[in-house]
Amino acid sequence: MKFDHPIVKALKKELTNWNIWQTRIVVVTMAAIAGLVVVGFTWLSEKAVAIFFQLNAGCRWLPLIWTPVCAMIIVWLTRRYAAGAAGSGIPQVMAALDPSVHRANRPLFVSLKLSLSKIMLTSAGLLGGLSLGREGPSVQVAAGIMLSARRWLPARASVNEHGLLVAGGAAGIAAAFNTPLAGVMFAIEELSRLPEQRSSGLLVACIVLGGLIAVSLTGNATYFGVIHATQAGLALLLPGLLVAIASGMAGGVFSRLVIASLSGQGQDRLSVLRRRHPIVFAGVCGLLVAVIGVVTSGATFGSGYSHTRHMLEGSDNTVSIYVVFKFLATWLTTWSGVPAGIFAPSLAIGAALGNDVAQLLHSPLTAALIALGMTGFLAAVTQAPLTSFIIVMEMVDGHAMVLSLMACALIASGISRILSQPLYPSLAQVQLKRLPTTS
């Protein structure tokens, strides 16, 4: 083969171009670091939850003081030192990806400082017993780590800040759920409708690497356990359709409530109190969350992992109204202004809804309906049906329910679109209002 052959030239360029290899080394290294940090975030949040339940076991009424005080302190710290860390974290990443945002303003939404703040403040919320998850915050955490890679990239790198944010945010989901495929789909469905052609392979590799880091360190397991659901055929059609419709309606209402609550434009007394006295309002929300938790014997505290796992195992005896209580606790936690994700609570609410339908119809397909409820409610809240379907699909033992899960996600998401605007894009617009005004 001649040395001037196109293949030889391409190979020579590939092997000798230091800019290409520097870009790959930097991006892959930061992706691995992001995965490790999310794993550490997972460990810290689980420890925080465990400590809270130990305190609660010692004194059942302690949350009535502990939870509102924690909420007030967290909101004060957030507003004073890390305003960009409030809320889920996904809207901040979407805001940072907005073409109108200058790179100098991106640290308002995503940065290493905000990543560290998000880890500590979200874990503090779980320590306080608030109803929140760490998956959405993991998106902002990983995106902040990946964005910091820009300072080590060569001047003509094929990956720009947009690509780093997309890869980081998706790697956060992949590492949080131990599902690399869900991370890739989240990048396409939520963060970027059209991945960059020149660097999409490298960015997808980073997303997958973030998930694999989590799998290698924590094991290939899901936090809700494995859903053992067999092929049910036509017997699943009626109850499954009922779950899809109910979860779509409930998720749409939840999304609409969150958008209205966080938009800051309400004129009711509570919205006015939130604007004028945000710390006091956080305490009121924390107290209401604590009351709900005490009434349900602690079932609504935290992310809902253990409760959902017990439900799947058939060892949970919570009354059917749990779905309403968890719904309210999660909404109040979000409204309080603390850094809080809604992925895990949404899965818990959906699981409870599916379990309620199974009990109502005396169906033997409880595990399958729980899986459908988890998929449907998450798809309805996020209006990201493919990501929701893949996350729950990873929990199902076998592929007997793949088509059922996908259909449920699409139906629920479609119903939600009638009831509510898309949650994360709407909240991203709220975040963009924080941009400095130019005179």
C-alpha positions as CSV (number, residue, x, y, z in Angstrom):
1,M,0.0,0.0,0.0
2,K,1.4,3.4,-1.0
3,F,2.1,6.0,1.7
4,D,0.0,8.5,-0.1
5,H,-3.1,6.2,-0.1
6,P,-6.1,7.9,1.5
7,I,-6.4,5.2,4.2
8,V,-2.7,5.6,5.1
9,K,-3.2,9.4,5.2
10,A,-6.2,9.1,7.4
11,L,-4.5,6.7,9.8
12,K,-1.5,8.9,10.0
13,K,-3.6,11.9,10.8
14,E,-5.5,9.9,13.4
15,L,-2.4,8.7,15.2
16,T,-0.3,11.9,15.0
17,N,-2.9,14.6,15.6
18,W,-2.3,15.5,19.3
19,N,-5.3,17.8,19.4
20,I,-7.6,14.8,18.8
21,W,-6.0,12.6,21.4
22,Q,-5.8,15.5,23.9
23,T,-9.5,16.0,23.5
24,R,-10.3,12.3,23.9
25,I,-8.1,12.0,27.0
26,V,-9.5,15.0,28.7
27,V,-13.2,14.3,27.9
28,V,-13.0,10.6,28.8
29,T,-11.1,11.3,32.1
30,M,-13.6,13.9,33.2
31,A,-16.5,11.5,32.3
32,A,-14.9,8.9,34.6
33,I,-14.5,11.5,37.4
34,A,-18.1,12.5,36.9
35,G,-19.2,8.9,37.3
36,L,-17.1,8.5,40.4
37,V,-18.5,11.7,41.9
38,V,-22.1,10.6,41.3
39,V,-21.3,7.2,43.0
40,G,-20.0,9.2,45.9
41,F,-23.1,11.3,45.9
42,T,-25.2,8.2,45.9
43,W,-23.3,6.8,49.0
44,L,-23.7,10.1,50.8
45,S,-27.4,10.4,50.1
46,E,-28.0,6.9,51.3
47,K,-26.1,7.5,54.5
48,A,-28.1,10.7,55.1
49,V,-31.4,8.8,54.6
50,A,-30.2,6.0,57.0
51,I,-29.3,8.6,59.7
52,F,-32.7,10.2,59.4
53,F,-34.6,7.0,59.8
54,Q,-32.4,6.1,62.8
55,L,-33.3,9.4,64.4
56,N,-37.0,8.9,63.5
57,A,-36.9,5.4,65.1
58,G,-35.7,6.9,68.3
59,C,-38.4,9.6,68.5
60,R,-41.4,9.4,66.2
61,W,-42.3,13.1,66.7
62,L,-38.8,14.4,66.1
63,P,-39.4,15.2,62.4
64,L,-42.0,17.8,63.4
65,I,-39.1,19.9,64.5
66,W,-36.2,18.5,62.6
67,T,-37.7,18.5,59.1
68,P,-38.9,22.2,59.0
69,V,-35.6,23.4,60.6
70,C,-33.6,21.5,58.0
71,A,-35.7,22.9,55.2
72,M,-35.2,26.5,56.5
73,I,-31.5,26.1,56.9
74,I,-31.1,24.5,53.4
75,V,-33.1,27.2,51.7
76,W,-31.2,29.9,53.5
77,L,-27.9,28.4,52.5
78,T,-29.0,27.9,48.9
79,R,-30.3,31.5,48.5
80,R,-27.2,32.9,50.3
81,Y,-24.4,30.9,48.7
82,A,-25.7,28.8,45.7
83,A,-28.9,30.1,44.2
84,G,-28.3,28.1,41.1
85,A,-28.5,24.8,43.1
86,A,-32.2,25.2,43.9
87,G,-34.6,22.7,42.4
88,S,-34.0,19.7,40.3
89,G,-30.9,20.6,38.4
90,I,-32.1,19.5,35.0
91,P,-33.7,22.9,34.2
92,Q,-30.4,24.5,35.0
93,V,-28.5,22.3,32.5
94,M,-31.2,23.0,29.9
95,A,-30.9,26.8,30.6
96,A,-27.1,26.6,30.2
97,L,-27.7,24.9,26.9
98,D,-29.9,27.7,25.7
99,P,-28.3,29.5,22.7
100,S,-29.1,32.9,24.2
101,V,-26.9,32.2,27.2
102,H,-23.4,33.6,26.9
103,R,-20.6,31.4,28.1
104,A,-19.7,33.9,30.8
105,N,-23.2,33.4,32.3
106,R,-23.2,29.6,32.3
107,P,-21.7,29.4,35.8
108,L,-25.1,30.8,37.0
109,F,-26.5,27.4,36.1
110,V,-23.7,24.9,36.0
111,S,-20.3,25.0,37.6
112,L,-18.0,23.0,40.0
113,K,-19.1,25.2,42.9
114,L,-22.8,24.4,42.1
115,S,-22.0,20.7,41.7
116,L,-20.4,20.6,45.2
117,S,-23.3,22.6,46.6
118,K,-25.8,20.4,45.0
119,I,-24.3,17.3,46.6
120,M,-24.2,18.7,50.1
121,L,-27.6,20.5,50.0
122,T,-29.5,17.6,48.4
123,S,-28.0,15.1,50.9
124,A,-29.0,17.6,53.7
125,G,-32.5,17.5,52.4
126,L,-32.6,13.7,52.7
127,L,-31.1,14.0,56.2
128,G,-34.1,16.2,57.0
129,G,-36.5,13.6,55.7
130,L,-37.8,15.6,52.8
131,S,-39.4,13.8,49.9
132,L,-36.8,14.1,47.1
133,G,-34.5,12.2,44.9
134,R,-30.8,12.6,43.8
135,E,-31.2,11.7,40.1
136,G,-32.0,15.1,38.8
137,P,-29.4,16.7,41.0
138,S,-26.9,14.2,39.6
139,V,-27.5,15.7,36.1
140,Q,-26.3,19.1,37.3
141,V,-23.5,17.7,39.3
142,A,-22.0,15.7,36.4
143,A,-22.6,18.5,33.9
144,G,-20.7,20.9,36.1
145,I,-17.7,18.5,36.3
146,M,-17.8,17.9,32.5
147,L,-18.0,21.6,31.8
148,S,-14.8,22.2,33.8
149,A,-13.0,20.1,31.2
150,R,-13.1,23.1,28.7
151,R,-10.1,24.7,30.3
152,W,-7.9,21.7,29.3
153,L,-9.2,21.2,25.8
154,P,-7.1,22.4,22.8
155,A,-8.2,25.5,20.9
156,R,-9.6,23.6,18.0
157,A,-11.2,20.7,19.9
158,S,-14.1,18.9,18.2
159,V,-16.1,19.0,21.5
160,N,-17.5,22.4,22.5
161,E,-19.2,23.5,25.8
162,H,-22.6,22.4,24.5
163,G,-21.3,18.8,23.9
164,L,-19.7,18.7,27.4
165,L,-23.0,19.8,29.0
166,V,-25.0,17.2,27.1
167,A,-22.5,14.4,27.9
168,G,-22.2,15.4,31.5
169,G,-25.9,15.7,32.2
170,A,-26.7,12.4,30.5
171,A,-23.7,10.7,32.3
172,G,-25.3,11.8,35.5
173,I,-28.5,10.0,34.7
174,A,-26.6,6.9,33.5
175,A,-24.6,6.8,36.8
176,A,-27.5,7.6,39.0
177,F,-29.7,4.7,37.7
178,N,-26.9,2.3,36.6
179,T,-28.4,2.5,33.1
180,P,-26.1,3.7,30.4
181,L,-28.7,3.3,27.7
182,A,-31.1,5.5,29.6
183,G,-28.4,8.2,29.8
184,V,-28.0,8.1,26.0
185,M,-31.7,8.4,25.5
186,F,-32.0,11.2,28.0
187,A,-29.3,13.2,26.1
188,I,-31.3,12.8,22.9
189,E,-34.8,13.2,24.3
190,E,-34.3,16.0,26.9
191,L,-31.0,17.8,26.6
192,S,-30.2,17.7,22.9
193,R,-32.5,16.9,20.0
194,L,-29.6,16.7,17.6
195,P,-26.3,15.4,18.9
196,E,-23.2,16.9,17.3
197,Q,-22.1,14.8,14.3
198,R,-18.4,15.2,14.7
199,S,-18.1,14.3,18.3
200,S,-21.3,12.3,19.0
201,G,-19.3,9.0,19.2
202,L,-17.0,10.4,21.9
203,L,-19.9,11.9,23.8
204,V,-21.9,8.7,23.8
205,A,-18.8,6.9,25.0
206,C,-18.6,9.3,27.9
207,I,-22.3,8.8,28.8
208,V,-21.8,5.0,28.8
209,L,-18.6,5.3,30.8
210,G,-20.4,7.2,33.5
211,G,-22.9,4.4,33.8
212,L,-20.3,1.7,33.7
213,I,-18.4,3.4,36.5
214,A,-21.5,3.2,38.7
215,V,-22.1,-0.4,37.7
216,S,-18.5,-1.5,38.4
217,L,-18.5,0.1,41.8
218,T,-22.0,-0.6,43.1
219,G,-22.9,-3.7,41.1
220,N,-25.4,-4.2,38.3
221,A,-28.4,-3.7,40.4
222,T,-31.4,-1.3,40.6
223,Y,-32.3,0.6,43.8
224,F,-35.9,-0.6,43.6
225,G,-34.9,-4.2,43.2
226,V,-35.9,-6.5,40.3
227,I,-39.4,-6.6,39.0
228,H,-40.4,-10.2,38.3
229,A,-43.2,-9.9,35.8
230,T,-44.2,-12.6,33.4
231,Q,-46.0,-12.2,30.1
232,A,-49.7,-11.7,30.9
233,G,-51.2,-11.3,27.5
234,L,-54.7,-10.0,27.3
235,A,-55.2,-10.3,31.0
236,L,-53.0,-7.2,31.4
237,L,-54.8,-5.1,28.8
238,L,-57.7,-3.6,30.9
239,P,-55.8,-3.0,34.2
240,G,-52.7,-1.8,32.2
241,L,-54.8,0.7,30.3
242,L,-56.3,1.9,33.5
243,V,-52.9,2.4,35.0
244,A,-51.6,4.3,31.9
245,I,-54.6,6.7,32.0
246,A,-54.5,7.2,35.8
247,S,-50.7,7.8,35.8
248,G,-50.9,10.1,32.8
249,M,-53.6,12.2,34.5
250,A,-51.8,12.2,37.9
251,G,-48.4,13.0,36.4
252,G,-49.9,15.8,34.3
253,V,-51.5,17.4,37.3
254,F,-48.2,17.0,39.3
255,S,-46.3,18.7,36.5
256,R,-48.8,21.5,36.2
257,L,-48.6,22.1,40.0
258,V,-44.8,22.2,40.0
259,I,-44.7,24.6,37.1
260,A,-47.3,26.9,38.7
261,S,-45.6,26.7,42.1
262,L,-42.1,27.5,40.9
263,S,-43.0,30.1,38.3
264,G,-43.3,32.7,41.1
265,Q,-46.3,34.4,39.6
266,G,-49.1,33.2,41.8
267,Q,-51.1,35.7,43.8
268,D,-52.5,33.4,46.4
269,R,-51.3,33.8,50.0
270,L,-48.8,31.0,50.0
271,S,-47.2,32.2,46.8
272,V,-46.9,35.7,48.2
273,L,-45.5,34.3,51.4
274,R,-42.9,32.3,49.3
275,R,-41.8,35.5,47.5
276,R,-41.6,37.7,50.6
277,H,-40.5,35.3,53.2
278,P,-38.9,32.3,51.5
279,I,-37.2,30.9,54.6
280,V,-40.4,30.9,56.6
281,F,-42.3,29.4,53.7
282,A,-39.7,26.6,53.5
283,G,-40.3,25.9,57.2
284,V,-44.1,25.7,56.6
285,C,-43.5,23.2,53.8
286,G,-41.1,21.2,55.9
287,L,-43.6,21.1,58.7
288,L,-46.4,19.8,56.4
289,V,-44.0,17.2,55.0
290,A,-43.2,16.1,58.5
291,V,-46.9,15.9,59.4
292,I,-47.6,13.7,56.4
293,G,-44.6,11.5,57.3
294,V,-45.7,11.1,60.9
295,V,-49.3,10.2,59.7
296,T,-48.0,7.6,57.3
297,S,-45.6,6.1,60.0
298,G,-42.6,7.4,58.0
299,A,-43.5,5.9,54.6
300,T,-43.4,9.2,52.8
301,F,-40.0,10.4,54.1
302,G,-37.0,10.3,51.8
303,S,-36.9,9.2,48.2
304,G,-39.2,6.2,48.4
305,Y,-36.7,3.6,47.5
306,S,-37.3,1.2,50.5
307,H,-41.0,1.6,50.4
308,T,-41.2,0.8,46.7
309,R,-38.9,-2.2,47.2
310,H,-41.1,-3.5,49.9
311,M,-44.1,-3.0,47.7
312,L,-42.5,-5.1,45.0
313,E,-41.7,-7.8,47.4
314,G,-45.3,-7.9,48.7
315,S,-44.3,-7.0,52.2
316,D,-45.7,-3.5,52.4
317,N,-48.9,-2.9,54.3
318,T,-49.4,0.9,53.6
319,V,-53.0,2.0,53.0
320,S,-53.9,2.9,49.4
321,I,-54.0,6.6,50.2
322,Y,-50.2,6.5,50.4
323,V,-50.1,7.6,46.7
324,V,-51.8,10.9,47.6
325,F,-49.6,11.5,50.6
326,K,-46.4,10.9,48.7
327,F,-47.7,13.1,45.9
328,L,-48.3,15.9,48.3
329,A,-45.0,15.4,50.2
330,T,-43.0,15.5,47.0
331,W,-44.8,18.6,45.7
332,L,-44.4,20.5,49.0
333,T,-40.7,19.5,49.1
334,T,-40.2,20.9,45.6
335,W,-42.2,24.0,46.3
336,S,-40.1,24.7,49.4
337,G,-37.2,25.7,47.3
338,V,-34.7,23.1,48.5
339,P,-32.4,21.4,45.9
340,A,-34.5,18.3,45.1
341,G,-35.0,15.9,42.3
342,I,-38.3,14.2,41.5
343,F,-37.3,11.1,39.6
344,A,-37.2,8.7,42.5
345,P,-40.3,10.0,44.2
346,S,-42.1,9.9,40.9
347,L,-41.2,6.2,40.5
348,A,-42.5,5.6,44.1
349,I,-45.8,7.4,43.4
350,G,-46.2,5.5,40.1
351,A,-45.5,2.2,41.9
352,A,-48.1,2.9,44.5
353,L,-50.6,3.9,41.9
354,G,-50.1,0.6,40.0
355,N,-50.3,-1.3,43.3
356,D,-53.6,0.4,44.1
357,V,-55.1,-0.5,40.7
358,A,-54.0,-4.2,41.3
359,Q,-55.7,-4.2,44.7
360,L,-58.8,-2.5,43.3
361,L,-59.3,-5.0,40.6
362,H,-58.0,-8.0,42.7
363,S,-55.5,-8.6,39.9
364,P,-52.8,-11.2,40.4
365,L,-50.5,-9.1,38.1
366,T,-49.4,-6.8,40.8
367,A,-45.7,-6.7,39.9
368,A,-46.5,-5.9,36.2
369,L,-49.0,-3.1,37.2
370,I,-46.4,-1.6,39.5
371,A,-43.9,-1.5,36.7
372,L,-46.5,0.1,34.4
373,G,-47.3,2.7,37.1
374,M,-43.7,3.6,37.6
375,T,-43.2,4.0,33.8
376,G,-46.4,5.9,33.3
377,F,-46.1,8.4,36.1
378,L,-42.5,9.2,35.4
379,A,-43.2,9.6,31.7
380,A,-46.2,11.9,32.4
381,V,-44.2,14.1,34.8
382,T,-41.1,14.4,32.6
383,Q,-42.8,14.0,29.2
384,A,-39.8,11.9,28.3
385,P,-41.5,8.5,27.5
386,L,-38.5,6.8,26.0
387,T,-36.1,7.6,28.9
388,S,-38.8,6.6,31.4
389,F,-39.5,3.3,29.6
390,I,-35.8,2.4,29.5
391,I,-35.2,3.2,33.2
392,V,-38.0,0.9,34.3
393,M,-37.2,-1.7,31.6
394,E,-33.8,-2.2,33.3
395,M,-35.6,-3.2,36.5
396,V,-37.8,-5.9,34.8
397,D,-36.6,-9.5,34.9
398,G,-36.7,-10.5,31.2
399,H,-38.3,-8.7,28.3
400,A,-41.8,-9.9,28.5
401,M,-43.1,-6.4,29.3
402,V,-41.1,-4.3,26.9
403,L,-44.1,-3.5,24.6
404,S,-46.4,-3.0,27.5
405,L,-44.0,-0.5,29.2
406,M,-43.4,1.4,26.0
407,A,-47.2,1.7,25.3
408,C,-47.9,2.8,28.8
409,A,-45.2,5.5,28.6
410,L,-46.5,6.9,25.3
411,I,-50.1,6.9,26.5
412,A,-49.3,8.5,29.9
413,S,-47.0,11.1,28.3
414,G,-49.7,11.9,25.7
415,I,-52.3,12.5,28.3
416,S,-49.9,14.7,30.3
417,R,-49.2,16.9,27.3
418,I,-52.9,17.8,27.3
419,L,-52.9,18.8,30.9
420,S,-49.5,20.5,31.3
421,Q,-46.7,22.2,29.5
422,P,-43.4,20.2,29.5
423,L,-42.0,20.4,33.0
424,Y,-38.2,20.8,32.5
425,P,-38.4,23.3,29.5
426,S,-40.9,25.4,31.4
427,L,-38.6,25.4,34.5
428,A,-35.6,26.2,32.3
429,Q,-37.4,29.4,31.2
430,V,-37.8,30.3,34.9
431,Q,-34.1,29.8,35.3
432,L,-33.3,32.0,32.4
433,K,-35.0,34.9,34.3
434,R,-32.0,34.9,36.6
435,L,-29.8,36.2,33.8
436,P,-28.4,39.7,34.4
437,T,-30.3,42.3,32.5
438,T,-28.3,44.5,30.1
439,S,-29.0,48.2,30.1
